[in-house]
């Protein structure tokens, strides 16, 4: 039975603050999904004694040790050598791995340096995990270890498993998903599997989401996880059940959740708001123009993060100055004079001007005070006005947002994208909002 | 003598993958600057036995333990209770801390829940570190501990120091800089101090930078650290010397580095390219307009990340479709027909159109193929053309960039901003570039 995991991250770049240990975060999330309990994350630099210390401790705490880093070709890459020593086994040279490395270098038109051959050495009982994206293969080992008995009374021989993977995220992640996760599922036995689905939401606070989810899903039916990454919150459902039943139960719970949250869910799986908005525009066969002031180009930037957006995105008029609002979008001088740049009246004219000018099916406009300066009593920092113009439709709303300049911009772009998404799906538009 | 540090991060959000341990990265970077060696980072969830295990191990490995997290008001915040037990001391209630908490709640117009009083308890010998930004104060303790002797021969009593801080980054960081770092400097003794300066660069590869730095600074003169965060690379100089001498030597080495790298350095300290560009425009009293195609609004977004940018930024014309390029910027249909949207001819007209339309002193324009689709043999994915128009100046260049869609966009925006910065500083513009 595998249940307790220790994640071991090796590399000077982690202990000198060059990079954050995002591998550990990613692996911890995957372990949760596999039903494993991450007991500890241990991070050490490229030193013999420290890595050896970490491996000894990891075996005391976990049934399974998942290690990343220290598999490079240079002399400060020590993981394999130390794993072999800690396990008390020798190193074995693997000719097929060496051949794959040579072929990879040849494809790049380069001669393989001799020190790369270190990456074809493995602790003797290792099962090699091929790495199609880099030269360093990973490996896994199952063995027995003598470890201190729980409670400290003597020592016991217990089964232990370990996985060693390269530290480069783009090599490590597919290796884990394709080669390690299935093996862990097997180790954990097949009487229970975990089915997972993630819902991306915008527009409800975490506590309101919690309440809404609790109203339709009982704690014993699924494990529910929330993860806020401003300005969106993802809701993850985990169902543990017999194979064949878990997926069906997850589907049933998902249907309840979709019904309870409605338009607040903008996507399922790894999907961004801009991708959801783009998909909705495509499905409707519509084209989009944007007019921005305080968000400064962020709406356009996010729209164009989606490959293929030229099918629906025509233009973004970032009219930061009042002069540009008049010149490019035809906002009337009287409107600016009477109501100011941050007003529903002005954004309505901006949205109409953008749609007229571009010929797009729909245009969304924003104007506000991102701060930290520029606020007044009537229009404090965080005030942002939104408008959407489409055939036979012109709506607007004033929102009081909050936070630092970058938060106000980000939340502004999120609301603007959500308005467009809702319009494209035929949903009510101005109801989109955000509660802390 | 304090030299070896263990960073201890506590919280279920770290062992379930909700967030990455960015506190540990930030602290590791600060420790490097203080001349400390981070032996290990230990991360555990909110469990009694795991936190106690981590503290015991941390004391074995480090002279100093820096801990974050587990100081909240709820029952799963266990750090203080466990620290007291591991140290073998009692808890002391601190009335002044409780009074500060009550006052903080009053200012927010709320009544303090009783369980917040847990945050006014400290291990008996602790020196309290006030927290002006939150309810949980930090604290530090110096003591002696019996630890296994190096080499494993028996046990020794050795001085040990610990710091406990809240896990919220915006509370932890100023607490460390204002209250902890000066104390660590004192512990380390005053015969040597470390002077640090960071240079932000764009336009040279890490290996080229390394070579250029090595040509003017000998290894014994300073420790040099590189940190690439695409598309910029920061170069950090650390000089260790007697107080009074370190700053002067750093200044001398900085002068050599500025001379060797020239315009490749766009700023010193924590400065972004967009802030450097904005400062240069302000200094010249110039105004800016932008015309974008493939970068989709990212240039404008970055320009407007800088507070007060309305002093120089007028407008960004994101003309994604050819229709918008003609309509808004006056790009001639013949130019588009003959040379295509991704050509130096077209971006020159875009830049001129943006400057004419906005009345800005300078305008920069981009047009390219961000990918993954849309490339042709003549204009492959990653081709981006740039132009800059100012009074009496019109320059353009075609670049072959690389990487995924978001990288091409990011690098495009970086080059565009660097052109404007160079123009505002009176430096050659088109020489800006990027080598892998």
Interface residues (C-beta under 8 A of the other chain):
Chain A: X14 X15 X16 X17 X18 X19 X20 X21 X22 X24 X25 X26 X27 X28 X29 X30 X31 X32 X38 X39 X40 X41 X42 X43 X44 X45 X50 X53 X54 X57 X61 X225 X227 X290 X292 X294 X295 X296 X297 X298 X299 X300 X301 X302 X303 X304 X305 X307 X308 X309 X310 X313 X314 X315 X316 X317 X318 X319 X320 X321 X323 X324 X327 X328 X357 X358 X359 X370 X371 X372 X373 X374 X405 X406 X409
Chain B: X14 X15 X16 X17 X18 X19 X20 X21 X22 X24 X25 X26 X27 X28 X29 X30 X31 X32 X38 X39 X40 X41 X42 X43 X44 X45 X50 X53 X54 X57 X61 X225 X227 X290 X292 X294 X295 X296 X297 X298 X299 X300 X301 X302 X303 X304 X305 X307 X308 X309 X310 X313 X314 X315 X316 X317 X318 X319 X320 X321 X323 X324 X327 X328 X357 X358 X359 X370 X371 X372 X373 X374 X405 X406 X409
